[in-house]
């Protein structure tokens, strides 16, 4: 496994950053909001209003699902990189972008609550 990580340094670096963003955002939101007794606003729509409420555990669940998605994309990016160089890097960059958006989602949930 470490041989693969060392062989594909760019992809590995992008995925480590993605893991840090996803898990860091989830843990940050969980620890900041876990002490709240009131239900948390998880989704807000400007037209309808609050569309989803829940607890801090649901935030942790979203982070775990995000981390699983990052791990699956890492495996796919390695396989794509072996066949065509640019496709693996594109998938890794796209995953980093989506991890950043997920981090921003956690930050906005913290700021709303």
Gaussian input, Z-matrix of N, CA and C with variables (Angstrom, degrees):
# hf/3-21g

backbone

0 1
 N
 C     1     B1
 C     2     B2     1     A1
 N     3     B3     2     A2     1     D1
 C     4     B4     3     A3     2     D2
 C     5     B5     4     A4     3     D3
 N     6     B6     5     A5     4     D4
 C     7     B7     6     A6     5     D5
 C     8     B8     7     A7     6     D6
 N     9     B9     8     A8     7     D7
 C    10    B10     9     A9     8     D8
 C    11    B11    10    A10     9     D9
 N    12    B12    11    A11    10    D10
 C    13    B13    12    A12    11    D11
 C    14    B14    13    A13    12    D12
 N    15    B15    14    A14    13    D13
 C    16    B16    15    A15    14    D14
 C    17    B17    16    A16    15    D15
 N    18    B18    17    A17    16    D16
 C    19    B19    18    A18    17    D17
 C    20    B20    19    A19    18    D18
 N    21    B21    20    A20    19    D19
 C    22    B22    21    A21    20    D20
 C    23    B23    22    A22    21    D21
 N    24    B24    23    A23    22    D22
 C    25    B25    24    A24    23    D23
 C    26    B26    25    A25    24    D24
 N    27    B27    26    A26    25    D25
 C    28    B28    27    A27    26    D26
 C    29    B29    28    A28    27    D27
 N    30    B30    29    A29    28    D28
 C    31    B31    30    A30    29    D29
 C    32    B32    31    A31    30    D30
 N    33    B33    32    A32    31    D31
 C    34    B34    33    A33    32    D32
 C    35    B35    34    A34    33    D33
 N    36    B36    35    A35    34    D34
 C    37    B37    36    A36    35    D35
 C    38    B38    37    A37    36    D36
 N    39    B39    38    A38    37    D37
 C    40    B40    39    A39    38    D38
 C    41    B41    40    A40    39    D39
 N    42    B42    41    A41    40    D40
 C    43    B43    42    A42    41    D41
 C    44    B44    43    A43    42    D42
 N    45    B45    44    A44    43    D43
 C    46    B46    45    A45    44    D44
 C    47    B47    46    A46    45    D45
 N    48    B48    47    A47    46    D46
 C    49    B49    48    A48    47    D47
 C    50    B50    49    A49    48    D48
 N    51    B51    50    A50    49    D49
 C    52    B52    51    A51    50    D50
 C    53    B53    52    A52    51    D51
 N    54    B54    53    A53    52    D52
 C    55    B55    54    A54    53    D53
 C    56    B56    55    A55    54    D54
 N    57    B57    56    A56    55    D55
 C    58    B58    57    A57    56    D56
 C    59    B59    58    A58    57    D57
 N    60    B60    59    A59    58    D58
 C    61    B61    60    A60    59    D59
 C    62    B62    61    A61    60    D60
 N    63    B63    62    A62    61    D61
 C    64    B64    63    A63    62    D62
 C    65    B65    64    A64    63    D63
 N    66    B66    65    A65    64    D64
 C    67    B67    66    A66    65    D65
 C    68    B68    67    A67    66    D66
 N    69    B69    68    A68    67    D67
 C    70    B70    69    A69    68    D68
 C    71    B71    70    A70    69    D69
 N    72    B72    71    A71    70    D70
 C    73    B73    72    A72    71    D71
 C    74    B74    73    A73    72    D72
 N    75    B75    74    A74    73    D73
 C    76    B76    75    A75    74    D74
 C    77    B77    76    A76    75    D75
 N    78    B78    77    A77    76    D76
 C    79    B79    78    A78    77    D77
 C    80    B80    79    A79    78    D78
 N    81    B81    80    A80    79    D79
 C    82    B82    81    A81    80    D80
 C    83    B83    82    A82    81    D81
 N    84    B84    83    A83    82    D82
 C    85    B85    84    A84    83    D83
 C    86    B86    85    A85    84    D84
 N    87    B87    86    A86    85    D85
 C    88    B88    87    A87    86    D86
 C    89    B89    88    A88    87    D87
 N    90    B90    89    A89    88    D88
 C    91    B91    90    A90    89    D89
 C    92    B92    91    A91    90    D90
 N    93    B93    92    A92    91    D91
 C    94    B94    93    A93    92    D92
 C    95    B95    94    A94    93    D93
 N    96    B96    95    A95    94    D94
 C    97    B97    96    A96    95    D95
 C    98    B98    97    A97    96    D96
 N    99    B99    98    A98    97    D97
 C   100   B100    99    A99    98    D98
 C   101   B101   100   A100    99    D99
 N   102   B102   101   A101   100   D100
 C   103   B103   102   A102   101   D101
 C   104   B104   103   A103   102   D102
 N   105   B105   104   A104   103   D103
 C   106   B106   105   A105   104   D104
 C   107   B107   106   A106   105   D105
 N   108   B108   107   A107   106   D106
 C   109   B109   108   A108   107   D107
 C   110   B110   109   A109   108   D108
 N   111   B111   110   A110   109   D109
 C   112   B112   111   A111   110   D110
 C   113   B113   112   A112   111   D111
 N   114   B114   113   A113   112   D112
 C   115   B115   114   A114   113   D113
 C   116   B116   115   A115   114   D114
 N   117   B117   116   A116   115   D115
 C   118   B118   117   A117   116   D116
 C   119   B119   118   A118   117   D117
 N   120   B120   119   A119   118   D118
 C   121   B121   120   A120   119   D119
 C   122   B122   121   A121   120   D120
 N   123   B123   122   A122   121   D121
 C   124   B124   123   A123   122   D122
 C   125   B125   124   A124   123   D123
 N   126   B126   125   A125   124   D124
 C   127   B127   126   A126   125   D125
 C   128   B128   127   A127   126   D126
 N   129   B129   128   A128   127   D127
 C   130   B130   129   A129   128   D128
 C   131   B131   130   A130   129   D129
 N   132   B132   131   A131   130   D130
 C   133   B133   132   A132   131   D131
 C   134   B134   133   A133   132   D132
 N   135   B135   134   A134   133   D133
 C   136   B136   135   A135   134   D134
 C   137   B137   136   A136   135   D135
 N   138   B138   137   A137   136   D136
 C   139   B139   138   A138   137   D137
 C   140   B140   139   A139   138   D138
 N   141   B141   140   A140   139   D139
 C   142   B142   141   A141   140   D140
 C   143   B143   142   A142   141   D141
 N   144   B144   143   A143   142   D142
 C   145   B145   144   A144   143   D143
 C   146   B146   145   A145   144   D144
 N   147   B147   146   A146   145   D145
 C   148   B148   147   A147   146   D146
 C   149   B149   148   A148   147   D147
 N   150   B150   149   A149   148   D148
 C   151   B151   150   A150   149   D149
 C   152   B152   151   A151   150   D150
 N   153   B153   152   A152   151   D151
 C   154   B154   153   A153   152   D152
 C   155   B155   154   A154   153   D153
 N   156   B156   155   A155   154   D154
 C   157   B157   156   A156   155   D155
 C   158   B158   157   A157   156   D156
 N   159   B159   158   A158   157   D157
 C   160   B160   159   A159   158   D158
 C   161   B161   160   A160   159   D159
 N   162   B162   161   A161   160   D160
 C   163   B163   162   A162   161   D161
 C   164   B164   163   A163   162   D162
 N   165   B165   164   A164   163   D163
 C   166   B166   165   A165   164   D164
 C   167   B167   166   A166   165   D165
 N   168   B168   167   A167   166   D166
 C   169   B169   168   A168   167   D167
 C   170   B170   169   A169   168   D168
 N   171   B171   170   A170   169   D169
 C   172   B172   171   A171   170   D170
 C   173   B173   172   A172   171   D171
 N   174   B174   173   A173   172   D172
 C   175   B175   174   A174   173   D173
 C   176   B176   175   A175   174   D174
 N   177   B177   176   A176   175   D175
 C   178   B178   177   A177   176   D176
 C   179   B179   178   A178   177   D177
 N   180   B180   179   A179   178   D178
 C   181   B181   180   A180   179   D179
 C   182   B182   181   A181   180   D180
 N   183   B183   182   A182   181   D181
 C   184   B184   183   A183   182   D182
 C   185   B185   184   A184   183   D183
 N   186   B186   185   A185   184   D184
 C   187   B187   186   A186   185   D185
 C   188   B188   187   A187   186   D186
 N   189   B189   188   A188   187   D187
 C   190   B190   189   A189   188   D188
 C   191   B191   190   A190   189   D189
 N   192   B192   191   A191   190   D190
 C   193   B193   192   A192   191   D191
 C   194   B194   193   A193   192   D192
 N   195   B195   194   A194   193   D193
 C   196   B196   195   A195   194   D194
 C   197   B197   196   A196   195   D195
 N   198   B198   197   A197   196   D196
 C   199   B199   198   A198   197   D197
 C   200   B200   199   A199   198   D198
 N   201   B201   200   A200   199   D199
 C   202   B202   201   A201   200   D200
 C   203   B203   202   A202   201   D201
 N   204   B204   203   A203   202   D202
 C   205   B205   204   A204   203   D203
 C   206   B206   205   A205   204   D204
 N   207   B207   206   A206   205   D205
 C   208   B208   207   A207   206   D206
 C   209   B209   208   A208   207   D207
 N   210   B210   209   A209   208   D208
 C   211   B211   210   A210   209   D209
 C   212   B212   211   A211   210   D210
 N   213   B213   212   A212   211   D211
 C   214   B214   213   A213   212   D212
 C   215   B215   214   A214   213   D213
 N   216   B216   215   A215   214   D214
 C   217   B217   216   A216   215   D215
 C   218   B218   217   A217   216   D216
 N   219   B219   218   A218   217   D217
 C   220   B220   219   A219   218   D218
 C   221   B221   220   A220   219   D219
 N   222   B222   221   A221   220   D220
 C   223   B223   222   A222   221   D221
 C   224   B224   223   A223   222   D222
 N   225   B225   224   A224   223   D223
 C   226   B226   225   A225   224   D224
 C   227   B227   226   A226   225   D225
 N   228   B228   227   A227   226   D226
 C   229   B229   228   A228   227   D227
 C   230   B230   229   A229   228   D228
 N   231   B231   230   A230   229   D229
 C   232   B232   231   A231   230   D230
 C   233   B233   232   A232   231   D231
 N   234   B234   233   A233   232   D232
 C   235   B235   234   A234   233   D233
 C   236   B236   235   A235   234   D234
 N   237   B237   236   A236   235   D235
 C   238   B238   237   A237   236   D236
 C   239   B239   238   A238   237   D237
 N   240   B240   239   A239   238   D238
 C   241   B241   240   A240   239   D239
 C   242   B242   241   A241   240   D240
 N   243   B243   242   A242   241   D241
 C   244   B244   243   A243   242   D242
 C   245   B245   244   A244   243   D243
 N   246   B246   245   A245   244   D244
 C   247   B247   246   A246   245   D245
 C   248   B248   247   A247   246   D246
 N   249   B249   248   A248   247   D247
 C   250   B250   249   A249   248   D248
 C   251   B251   250   A250   249   D249
 N   252   B252   251   A251   250   D250
 C   253   B253   252   A252   251   D251
 C   254   B254   253   A253   252   D252
 N   255   B255   254   A254   253   D253
 C   256   B256   255   A255   254   D254
 C   257   B257   256   A256   255   D255
 N   258   B258   257   A257   256   D256
 C   259   B259   258   A258   257   D257
 C   260   B260   259   A259   258   D258
 N   261   B261   260   A260   259   D259
 C   262   B262   261   A261   260   D260
 C   263   B263   262   A262   261   D261
 N   264   B264   263   A263   262   D262
 C   265   B265   264   A264   263   D263
 C   266   B266   265   A265   264   D264
 N   267   B267   266   A266   265   D265
 C   268   B268   267   A267   266   D266
 C   269   B269   268   A268   267   D267
 N   270   B270   269   A269   268   D268
 C   271   B271   270   A270   269   D269
 C   272   B272   271   A271   270   D270
 N   273   B273   272   A272   271   D271
 C   274   B274   273   A273   272   D272
 C   275   B275   274   A274   273   D273
 N   276   B276   275   A275   274   D274
 C   277   B277   276   A276   275   D275
 C   278   B278   277   A277   276   D276
 N   279   B279   278   A278   277   D277
 C   280   B280   279   A279   278   D278
 C   281   B281   280   A280   279   D279
 N   282   B282   281   A281   280   D280
 C   283   B283   282   A282   281   D281
 C   284   B284   283   A283   282   D282
 N   285   B285   284   A284   283   D283
 C   286   B286   285   A285   284   D284
 C   287   B287   286   A286   285   D285
 N   288   B288   287   A287   286   D286
 C   289   B289   288   A288   287   D287
 C   290   B290   289   A289   288   D288
 N   291   B291   290   A290   289   D289
 C   292   B292   291   A291   290   D290
 C   293   B293   292   A292   291   D291
 N   294   B294   293   A293   292   D292
 C   295   B295   294   A294   293   D293
 C   296   B296   295   A295   294   D294
 N   297   B297   296   A296   295   D295
 C   298   B298   297   A297   296   D296
 C   299   B299   298   A298   297   D297
 N   300   B300   299   A299   298   D298
 C   301   B301   300   A300   299   D299
 C   302   B302   301   A301   300   D300
 N   303   B303   302   A302   301   D301
 C   304   B304   303   A303   302   D302
 C   305   B305   304   A304   303   D303
 N   306   B306   305   A305   304   D304
 C   307   B307   306   A306   305   D305
 C   308   B308   307   A307   306   D306
 N   309   B309   308   A308   307   D307
 C   310   B310   309   A309   308   D308
 C   311   B311   310   A310   309   D309
 N   312   B312   311   A311   310   D310
 C   313   B313   312   A312   311   D311
 C   314   B314   313   A313   312   D312
 N   315   B315   314   A314   313   D313
 C   316   B316   315   A315   314   D314
 C   317   B317   316   A316   315   D315
 N   318   B318   317   A317   316   D316
 C   319   B319   318   A318   317   D317
 C   320   B320   319   A319   318   D318
 N   321   B321   320   A320   319   D319
 C   322   B322   321   A321   320   D320
 C   323   B323   322   A322   321   D321
 N   324   B324   323   A323   322   D322
 C   325   B325   324   A324   323   D323
 C   326   B326   325   A325   324   D324
 N   327   B327   326   A326   325   D325
 C   328   B328   327   A327   326   D326
 C   329   B329   328   A328   327   D327
 N   330   B330   329   A329   328   D328
 C   331   B331   330   A330   329   D329
 C   332   B332   331   A331   330   D330
 N   333   B333   332   A332   331   D331
 C   334   B334   333   A333   332   D332
 C   335   B335   334   A334   333   D333
 N   336   B336   335   A335   334   D334
 C   337   B337   336   A336   335   D335
 C   338   B338   337   A337   336   D336

   B1=1.4508
   B2=1.5253
   B3=1.3596
   B4=1.4542
   B5=1.5159
   B6=1.3384
   B7=1.4598
   B8=1.5318
   B9=1.3305
   B10=1.4706
   B11=1.5251
   B12=1.3259
   B13=1.4605
   B14=1.5264
   B15=1.3218
   B16=1.4608
   B17=1.5277
   B18=1.3056
   B19=1.4601
   B20=1.5229
   B21=1.3283
   B22=1.4641
   B23=1.5252
   B24=1.3264
   B25=1.4623
   B26=1.5223
   B27=1.3122
   B28=1.4660
   B29=1.5207
   B30=1.3089
   B31=1.4677
   B32=1.5224
   B33=1.3046
   B34=1.4645
   B35=1.5217
   B36=1.3247
   B37=1.4595
   B38=1.5231
   B39=1.3326
   B40=1.4661
   B41=1.5250
   B42=1.3217
   B43=1.4578
   B44=1.5271
   B45=1.3156
   B46=1.4674
   B47=1.5303
   B48=1.3294
   B49=1.4630
   B50=1.5272
   B51=1.3258
   B52=1.4682
   B53=1.5235
   B54=1.3382
   B55=1.4669
   B56=1.5268
   B57=1.3278
   B58=1.4586
   B59=1.5250
   B60=1.3218
   B61=1.4638
   B62=1.5243
   B63=1.3210
   B64=1.4700
   B65=1.5223
   B66=1.3204
   B67=1.4608
   B68=1.5206
   B69=1.3160
   B70=1.4627
   B71=1.5142
   B72=1.3290
   B73=1.4571
   B74=1.5133
   B75=1.3310
   B76=1.4655
   B77=1.5214
   B78=1.3205
   B79=1.4676
   B80=1.5249
   B81=1.3217
   B82=1.4564
   B83=1.5296
   B84=1.3254
   B85=1.4625
   B86=1.5218
   B87=1.3196
   B88=1.4675
   B89=1.5272
   B90=1.3338
   B91=1.4586
   B92=1.5262
   B93=1.3261
   B94=1.4628
   B95=1.5309
   B96=1.3217
   B97=1.4622
   B98=1.5216
   B99=1.3223
   B100=1.4673
   B101=1.5252
   B102=1.3043
   B103=1.4559
   B104=1.5120
   B105=1.3097
   B106=1.4623
   B107=1.5265
   B108=1.3312
   B109=1.4674
   B110=1.5244
   B111=1.3202
   B112=1.4632
   B113=1.5301
   B114=1.3310
   B115=1.4766
   B116=1.5340
   B117=1.3001
   B118=1.4610
   B119=1.5210
   B120=1.3213
   B121=1.4592
   B122=1.5215
   B123=1.3329
   B124=1.4630
   B125=1.5216
   B126=1.3318
   B127=1.4586
   B128=1.5065
   B129=1.3369
   B130=1.4595
   B131=1.5090
   B132=1.3096
   B133=1.4429
   B134=1.5219
   B135=1.3090
   B136=1.4572
   B137=1.5150
   B138=1.3179
   B139=1.4604
   B140=1.5164
   B141=1.3209
   B142=1.4682
   B143=1.5227
   B144=1.3125
   B145=1.4577
   B146=1.5170
   B147=1.3117
   B148=1.4642
   B149=1.5230
   B150=1.3296
   B151=1.4661
   B152=1.5188
   B153=1.3424
   B154=1.4596
   B155=1.5231
   B156=1.3336
   B157=1.4524
   B158=1.5222
   B159=1.3144
   B160=1.4617
   B161=1.5099
   B162=1.3056
   B163=1.4581
   B164=1.5198
   B165=1.3267
   B166=1.4649
   B167=1.5291
   B168=1.3167
   B169=1.4609
   B170=1.5173
   B171=1.3246
   B172=1.4715
   B173=1.5190
   B174=1.3213
   B175=1.4631
   B176=1.5230
   B177=1.3192
   B178=1.4576
   B179=1.5330
   B180=1.3168
   B181=1.4674
   B182=1.5160
   B183=1.3298
   B184=1.4708
   B185=1.5216
   B186=1.3269
   B187=1.4613
   B188=1.5185
   B189=1.3238
   B190=1.4693
   B191=1.5234
   B192=1.3279
   B193=1.4697
   B194=1.5315
   B195=1.3253
   B196=1.4642
   B197=1.5133
   B198=1.3384
   B199=1.4715
   B200=1.5229
   B201=1.3306
   B202=1.4700
   B203=1.5254
   B204=1.3339
   B205=1.4673
   B206=1.5204
   B207=1.3182
   B208=1.4691
   B209=1.5283
   B210=1.3311
   B211=1.4662
   B212=1.5300
   B213=1.3174
   B214=1.4730
   B215=1.5200
   B216=1.3242
   B217=1.4626
   B218=1.5251
   B219=1.3275
   B220=1.4634
   B221=1.5231
   B222=1.3171
   B223=1.4710
   B224=1.5287
   B225=1.3331
   B226=1.4702
   B227=1.5276
   B228=1.3287
   B229=1.4674
   B230=1.5252
   B231=1.3123
   B232=1.4704
   B233=1.5282
   B234=1.3232
   B235=1.4705
   B236=1.5275
   B237=1.3131
   B238=1.4643
   B239=1.5238
   B240=1.3014
   B241=1.4633
   B242=1.5288
   B243=1.3134
   B244=1.4680
   B245=1.5287
   B246=1.3221
   B247=1.4733
   B248=1.5169
   B249=1.3185
   B250=1.4634
   B251=1.5191
   B252=1.3109
   B253=1.4585
   B254=1.5327
   B255=1.2951
   B256=1.4620
   B257=1.5332
   B258=1.3129
   B259=1.4677
   B260=1.5300
   B261=1.3117
   B262=1.4590
   B263=1.5191
   B264=1.3248
   B265=1.4596
   B266=1.5319
   B267=1.3202
   B268=1.4642
   B269=1.5267
   B270=1.3168
   B271=1.4589
   B272=1.5234
   B273=1.3128
   B274=1.4660
   B275=1.5328
   B276=1.3391
   B277=1.4624
   B278=1.5310
   B279=1.3168
   B280=1.4637
   B281=1.5171
   B282=1.3107
   B283=1.4638
   B284=1.5195
   B285=1.3253
   B286=1.4559
   B287=1.5278
   B288=1.3143
   B289=1.4655
   B290=1.5252
   B291=1.3242
   B292=1.4647
   B293=1.5291
   B294=1.3276
   B295=1.4659
   B296=1.5279
   B297=1.3241
   B298=1.4550
   B299=1.5315
   B300=1.3235
   B301=1.4653
   B302=1.5270
   B303=1.3215
   B304=1.4615
   B305=1.5268
   B306=1.3327
   B307=1.4585
   B308=1.5273
   B309=1.3304
   B310=1.4642
   B311=1.5249
   B312=1.3352
   B313=1.4630
   B314=1.5170
   B315=1.3268
   B316=1.4686
   B317=1.5250
   B318=1.3265
   B319=1.4647
   B320=1.5315
   B321=1.3214
   B322=1.4605
   B323=1.5329
   B324=1.3127
   B325=1.4674
   B326=1.5258
   B327=1.3281
   B328=1.4654
   B329=1.5292
   B330=1.3272
   B331=1.4652
   B332=1.5381
   B333=1.3125
   B334=1.4773
   B335=1.5082
   B336=1.3197
   B337=1.4571
   B338=1.4972
   A1=111.12
   A2=116.10
   A3=118.70
   A4=111.82
   A5=116.30
   A6=120.07
   A7=110.09
   A8=116.30
   A9=121.00
   A10=109.82
   A11=116.78
   A12=120.65
   A13=110.36
   A14=116.88
   A15=119.94
   A16=112.23
   A17=117.30
   A18=120.85
   A19=111.12
   A20=117.72
   A21=122.76
   A22=108.51
   A23=116.38
   A24=121.60
   A25=112.90
   A26=117.78
   A27=120.40
   A28=110.28
   A29=116.28
   A30=120.39
   A31=110.31
   A32=117.43
   A33=120.96
   A34=111.17
   A35=117.44
   A36=120.69
   A37=111.14
   A38=116.89
   A39=120.11
   A40=111.51
   A41=116.76
   A42=118.88
   A43=112.34
   A44=117.87
   A45=119.30
   A46=109.50
   A47=116.73
   A48=120.09
   A49=111.23
   A50=117.42
   A51=121.19
   A52=111.10
   A53=116.93
   A54=120.52
   A55=111.25
   A56=116.13
   A57=119.95
   A58=110.46
   A59=116.78
   A60=119.81
   A61=112.17
   A62=116.89
   A63=120.06
   A64=111.26
   A65=116.97
   A66=119.42
   A67=112.22
   A68=117.21
   A69=120.31
   A70=111.92
   A71=116.98
   A72=120.60
   A73=112.30
   A74=116.45
   A75=120.45
   A76=111.19
   A77=117.15
   A78=119.89
   A79=111.46
   A80=116.64
   A81=121.39
   A82=110.02
   A83=116.62
   A84=120.37
   A85=111.20
   A86=117.02
   A87=120.24
   A88=111.01
   A89=117.35
   A90=119.53
   A91=112.67
   A92=117.56
   A93=120.05
   A94=110.34
   A95=117.15
   A96=120.97
   A97=114.60
   A98=119.31
   A99=120.26
   A100=112.62
   A101=118.51
   A102=121.05
   A103=113.99
   A104=117.43
   A105=120.91
   A106=110.74
   A107=115.90
   A108=120.13
   A109=111.46
   A110=116.92
   A111=120.89
   A112=109.86
   A113=116.93
   A114=118.97
   A115=110.36
   A116=115.19
   A117=121.35
   A118=110.28
   A119=115.93
   A120=121.13
   A121=106.81
   A122=116.11
   A123=120.46
   A124=112.40
   A125=116.92
   A126=120.28
   A127=109.23
   A128=115.89
   A129=122.33
   A130=108.34
   A131=116.57
   A132=122.95
   A133=107.71
   A134=117.82
   A135=121.62
   A136=113.76
   A137=118.33
   A138=121.32
   A139=112.89
   A140=116.80
   A141=121.47
   A142=111.30
   A143=117.05
   A144=121.93
   A145=110.06
   A146=116.59
   A147=121.47
   A148=108.82
   A149=115.70
   A150=120.09
   A151=113.16
   A152=117.55
   A153=119.05
   A154=109.83
   A155=115.27
   A156=121.55
   A157=108.24
   A158=116.39
   A159=120.42
   A160=110.39
   A161=115.09
   A162=121.33
   A163=112.06
   A164=114.73
   A165=120.94
   A166=111.56
   A167=117.42
   A168=120.48
   A169=112.75
   A170=116.74
   A171=119.61
   A172=111.07
   A173=117.09
   A174=119.99
   A175=111.03
   A176=115.38
   A177=119.92
   A178=110.36
   A179=117.04
   A180=121.29
   A181=112.24
   A182=116.76
   A183=120.29
   A184=110.26
   A185=116.87
   A186=120.59
   A187=112.43
   A188=116.88
   A189=120.64
   A190=110.76
   A191=116.65
   A192=120.00
   A193=110.09
   A194=117.02
   A195=120.49
   A196=112.39
   A197=116.97
   A198=120.79
   A199=110.92
   A200=117.37
   A201=120.44
   A202=109.74
   A203=116.58
   A204=120.34
   A205=112.13
   A206=117.07
   A207=121.03
   A208=109.97
   A209=117.36
   A210=120.59
   A211=111.41
   A212=116.78
   A213=119.71
   A214=111.16
   A215=116.59
   A216=119.41
   A217=111.57
   A218=117.83
   A219=120.47
   A220=110.58
   A221=116.40
   A222=120.44
   A223=110.04
   A224=116.30
   A225=119.65
   A226=111.73
   A227=117.09
   A228=120.45
   A229=111.18
   A230=117.78
   A231=120.43
   A232=109.68
   A233=116.66
   A234=119.60
   A235=111.62
   A236=117.09
   A237=119.53
   A238=111.15
   A239=117.28
   A240=121.46
   A241=111.17
   A242=116.88
   A243=120.21
   A244=111.38
   A245=116.30
   A246=119.97
   A247=112.38
   A248=115.95
   A249=120.32
   A250=108.44
   A251=116.85
   A252=122.76
   A253=113.69
   A254=117.78
   A255=120.61
   A256=112.67
   A257=118.31
   A258=120.60
   A259=112.19
   A260=117.47
   A261=120.44
   A262=111.94
   A263=116.11
   A264=120.37
   A265=110.87
   A266=117.45
   A267=120.44
   A268=111.76
   A269=116.71
   A270=120.17
   A271=110.74
   A272=117.53
   A273=121.23
   A274=110.70
   A275=117.05
   A276=120.36
   A277=110.71
   A278=117.41
   A279=120.54
   A280=112.36
   A281=116.75
   A282=120.81
   A283=110.44
   A284=117.43
   A285=120.52
   A286=110.52
   A287=117.56
   A288=121.25
   A289=110.99
   A290=116.93
   A291=119.95
   A292=111.80
   A293=117.54
   A294=120.65
   A295=110.38
   A296=117.02
   A297=120.68
   A298=110.85
   A299=117.04
   A300=120.19
   A301=111.53
   A302=117.18
   A303=120.84
   A304=110.48
   A305=116.78
   A306=120.86
   A307=110.74
   A308=116.85
   A309=120.29
   A310=111.22
   A311=117.09
   A312=120.54
   A313=111.71
   A314=116.86
   A315=120.12
   A316=110.78
   A317=116.92
   A318=120.83
   A319=110.67
   A320=117.69
   A321=119.62
   A322=111.64
   A323=117.42
   A324=120.07
   A325=110.49
   A326=116.63
   A327=120.34
   A328=109.92
   A329=116.96
   A330=119.48
   A331=111.46
   A332=118.44
   A333=121.55
   A334=110.81
   A335=116.61
   A336=119.91
   A337=110.64
   D1=-42.80
   D2=179.86
   D3=-67.64
   D4=-27.76
   D5=177.05
   D6=-64.94
   D7=-39.91
   D8=178.71
   D9=-66.59
   D10=-43.31
   D11=-179.77
   D12=-62.17
   D13=-41.82
   D14=179.25
   D15=-72.36
   D16=-29.24
   D17=-179.75
   D18=-72.54
   D19=-36.39
   D20=-178.05
   D21=-114.55
   D22=74.78
   D23=-172.75
   D24=-69.07
   D25=-40.83
   D26=-178.00
   D27=-65.25
   D28=-47.94
   D29=-179.86
   D30=-63.96
   D31=-42.80
   D32=179.98
   D33=-62.77
   D34=-41.17
   D35=178.88
   D36=-63.85
   D37=-43.50
   D38=179.23
   D39=-63.15
   D40=-37.18
   D41=-179.37
   D42=-76.51
   D43=-31.04
   D44=174.15
   D45=-64.70
   D46=-42.82
   D47=175.94
   D48=-61.90
   D49=-38.82
   D50=178.28
   D51=-63.67
   D52=-44.23
   D53=177.59
   D54=-61.28
   D55=-42.10
   D56=-179.97
   D57=-62.33
   D58=-43.57
   D59=179.55
   D60=-64.52
   D61=-46.26
   D62=-176.68
   D63=-69.00
   D64=-54.54
   D65=-177.34
   D66=-71.00
   D67=-36.16
   D68=177.01
   D69=-63.95
   D70=-43.77
   D71=177.90
   D72=-64.57
   D73=-41.50
   D74=-179.72
   D75=-66.26
   D76=-44.94
   D77=179.51
   D78=-67.97
   D79=-37.94
   D80=177.30
   D81=-60.40
   D82=-49.16
   D83=179.70
   D84=-64.92
   D85=-40.54
   D86=-178.48
   D87=-63.51
   D88=-47.94
   D89=-176.69
   D90=-71.64
   D91=-31.94
   D92=177.72
   D93=-71.16
   D94=-40.95
   D95=-171.33
   D96=-100.94
   D97=-2.42
   D98=-176.11
   D99=-69.64
   D100=-22.98
   D101=-179.97
   D102=-81.34
   D103=-7.47
   D104=-177.63
   D105=-77.21
   D106=128.93
   D107=179.08
   D108=-84.08
   D109=-25.52
   D110=-178.82
   D111=-78.55
   D112=153.65
   D113=175.71
   D114=-63.07
   D115=144.36
   D116=-178.31
   D117=-91.01
   D118=144.84
   D119=174.03
   D120=-82.19
   D121=114.64
   D122=-178.23
   D123=-99.19
   D124=-27.35
   D125=178.97
   D126=-146.45
   D127=135.92
   D128=-179.90
   D129=-132.72
   D130=132.12
   D131=177.76
   D132=-113.55
   D133=133.06
   D134=-177.86
   D135=-63.02
   D136=-29.66
   D137=-179.44
   D138=-85.01
   D139=-41.53
   D140=-173.65
   D141=-96.41
   D142=-37.27
   D143=-175.35
   D144=111.35
   D145=-143.96
   D146=-179.42
   D147=-73.07
   D148=123.35
   D149=-178.22
   D150=-111.45
   D151=-15.09
   D152=179.36
   D153=-152.33
   D154=130.64
   D155=175.18
   D156=-124.77
   D157=160.93
   D158=179.53
   D159=179.54
   D160=-170.85
   D161=-178.77
   D162=-103.03
   D163=179.28
   D164=-179.35
   D165=-66.89
   D166=-25.78
   D167=178.29
   D168=-63.91
   D169=-32.18
   D170=177.01
   D171=-67.43
   D172=-33.53
   D173=175.95
   D174=-64.74
   D175=-41.04
   D176=177.86
   D177=-64.66
   D178=-37.79
   D179=176.73
   D180=-62.89
   D181=-40.50
   D182=177.12
   D183=-63.52
   D184=-39.43
   D185=177.60
   D186=-64.45
   D187=-39.47
   D188=178.82
   D189=-66.55
   D190=-42.88
   D191=177.55
   D192=-64.07
   D193=-39.10
   D194=176.56
   D195=-63.29
   D196=-40.21
   D197=178.76
   D198=-66.85
   D199=-37.41
   D200=176.60
   D201=-64.12
   D202=-41.29
   D203=177.09
   D204=-62.37
   D205=-40.25
   D206=177.75
   D207=-64.34
   D208=-42.12
   D209=179.51
   D210=-63.92
   D211=-42.39
   D212=178.01
   D213=-64.91
   D214=-40.32
   D215=178.16
   D216=-66.77
   D217=-30.26
   D218=176.27
   D219=-63.34
   D220=-45.41
   D221=178.93
   D222=-63.22
   D223=-44.15
   D224=178.54
   D225=-63.68
   D226=-40.36
   D227=-179.35
   D228=-65.01
   D229=-37.88
   D230=177.78
   D231=-63.94
   D232=-45.12
   D233=178.82
   D234=-64.48
   D235=-40.23
   D236=177.38
   D237=-66.93
   D238=-36.98
   D239=179.93
   D240=-64.51
   D241=-34.59
   D242=178.50
   D243=-67.04
   D244=-31.31
   D245=-177.69
   D246=-91.54
   D247=-45.54
   D248=-179.66
   D249=-143.74
   D250=120.68
   D251=-169.54
   D252=-57.35
   D253=-45.52
   D254=-172.00
   D255=-72.55
   D256=-30.40
   D257=-175.71
   D258=-67.50
   D259=-39.05
   D260=177.29
   D261=-64.54
   D262=-39.78
   D263=178.76
   D264=-68.94
   D265=-37.37
   D266=176.93
   D267=-64.02
   D268=-42.92
   D269=177.71
   D270=-64.39
   D271=-40.33
   D272=178.91
   D273=-64.90
   D274=-42.64
   D275=178.92
   D276=-67.20
   D277=-40.04
   D278=176.94
   D279=-63.87
   D280=-37.71
   D281=177.80
   D282=-66.93
   D283=-39.78
   D284=176.67
   D285=-63.01
   D286=-40.60
   D287=178.03
   D288=-62.73
   D289=-45.17
   D290=179.07
   D291=-67.30
   D292=-34.67
   D293=175.63
   D294=-65.14
   D295=-37.54
   D296=176.43
   D297=-64.78
   D298=-41.55
   D299=177.19
   D300=-64.01
   D301=-38.22
   D302=176.93
   D303=-65.51
   D304=-39.79
   D305=175.85
   D306=-61.38
   D307=-43.15
   D308=176.97
   D309=-63.09
   D310=-35.05
   D311=175.83
   D312=-63.09
   D313=-43.60
   D314=176.66
   D315=-62.73
   D316=-41.44
   D317=-179.90
   D318=-64.53
   D319=-39.04
   D320=179.36
   D321=-70.19
   D322=-34.76
   D323=175.86
   D324=-64.83
   D325=-39.42
   D326=176.78
   D327=-63.36
   D328=-43.62
   D329=-175.89
   D330=-69.87
   D331=-32.06
   D332=179.32
   D333=-72.48
   D334=-37.81
   D335=-175.83
   D336=-92.84

